[in-house]
């Protein structure tokens, strides 16, 4: 196994730890909100639109990381978001 594989396993394990607690999921949910993952990025100002799109891209990357590390906990996070509405 290469060092890269080991590093990736550590990254996945770290995400799993965060997602295993309600507090961790609440924090991640707030990060996803700040990234605009659940909202439209459009703005008539092209600079603002670009900023929003870049922020959202980071959020989507985080969602993919979470889905790889803890798909079941991602579903839990989404259910908790609905319960908090």
C-alpha angles and dihedrals in degrees: 000000000000128000089249091058091049092049091051091050089053092050091051091047091051092053090047090054092051093047093047093075130062090230091052091050091048090052092049090048090055091049090051089050091051089050091053094236092148098042141064117271096204119124125162088227103082093210092052090046091052091049091049092048092050092049091049092049090058089050092050089050088053091049090053091049090051093047090052095046102037115003092168092052090050088058089049090051091052092049090049090051090055092048090052094054 
